[in-house]
Amino acid sequence: MGDDGSVIPRLSNMKALLGIVAGAGASYGIYKLISGGSFKRNKKSVKESDSGAVRTSSQPSDTALKPGSLLAKVSGLDVVCPRPAHVASGDIIHQSPGNLEPQHLKMLLSCLQTSNNQSERCQILLTLGNAAAFTVNQNLIREFEGIHIIAGYLSDPVAEVRVQTLNALNNLCMNIQNQEQIKVYVPQVLELIEMSPVNSDLQLAALRLLTNLSVTDKHQHLLKESVTLLLSLLVVSSEALQVQALRVLVNLSSNPDIMDDIVQAQAPASVVLLFDTRTAPAVLLRLLTFAGNLKAWRPSDQVAHELRRKQDCLFRVMLDESSQLHSRLVQLLSHPDGEIQAQVARILT
């Protein structure tokens, strides 16, 4: 492209390169009590995916975008460029992160590895995350070993750097081939959820990544030990985090091959209290989908007997005859939301 001659000099000025990409992109005792310690590392029903790529960007007011430049391309913003005088004044040119060229991605990955400034690391990761919303860039970043470079910042001491790392990995995860490399970081992502403050951006970004990674059955077994953690989040977190945790639980519960592990997981008894008219509809609908997936599982008499002996397991809390779930579902038949009524009716019949 015509602007290539000015790219390398601009890269030496990190502030100019990164001015494009500022922007969005107490651990809880209940889970600790349920799990009794730190988190362990290690057919088709309704499934959830995180809708769309995570696209975040903003631009400092003192940074001018040069149309056609690398700065403009990775900003994630529409770049408005007045045409020459002989062209109608209303004509504009729109640039997109999708137009990034391979050498630009290489430069950004190199800058990420050499930066000692936390703000610059955040902005580089946000830039790469924006670029990773496009399939061609998802493939290029993988081919440049960029997934492992980016994932290395999951352990960065700065929380916002970790958030932008998770956002970038989330976009990269929408590529099936990339999931093969991203899956090895599942234990680290789960640990971030466990150790981060409740309702933090870190938890939300991590759950988004796990949602996309669990859409297919291929990697769901990696998350079967996370059910207690996810259930615990439901009873202590905000609506946004509840929805995201339930997206993962719905995906996992759609796989009969790991249902035995799911129903044995320890669960807070208060989960059942969420089946209530006061629960946000977005949460309640997904909670009902999760319950429907569980009730579609049919244990043998022997397995059911063994599960009844496991105190506080999900089977006892939601599926056993002693569970309060049935009576609470009956009450929801009068819910004002017709979709919720229909979900409840399907579960009860």
Sequence and secondary structure as in RCSB ss.txt:
>XXXX:A:sequence
MGDDGSVIPRLSNMKALLGIVAGAGASYGIYKLISGGSFKRNKKSVKESDSGAVRTSSQPSDTALKPGSLLAKVS
GLDVVCPRPAHVASGDIIHQSPGNLEPQHLKMLLSCLQTSNNQSERCQILLTLGNAAAFTVNQNLIREFEGIHII
AGYLSDPVAEVRVQTLNALNNLCMNIQNQEQIKVYVPQVLELIEMSPVNSDLQLAALRLLTNLSVTDKHQHLLKE
SVTLLLSLLVVSSEALQVQALRVLVNLSSNPDIMDDIVQAQAPASVVLLFDTRTAPAVLLRLLTFAGNLKAWRPS
DQVAHELRRKQDCLFRVMLDESSQLHSRLVQLLSHPDGEIQAQVARILT
>XXXX:A:secstr
 TTGGGHHHHHHSHHHHHTT BS     HHHHHHHSSS             S     B  TT    TTSHHHHTS
 S       TTS TT      GGG  HHHHHHHHHHHHH   HHHHHHHHHHHHHHTTSHHHHHHHHHTTHHHHH
HGGGG SSHHHHHHHHHHHHHHTTSHHHHHHHGGGHHHHHHHHHHS TT HHHHHHHHHHHHHTSSGGGGGGGGG
GHHHHHHHHTTS HHHHHHHHHHHHHHHT GGGHHHHHHSB  GGGGGGSSTTS HHHHHHHHHHHHHHHT    
HHHHHHHHTSTTBHIIIIISTT SHHHHHHHHTT S HHHHHHHHHHH 
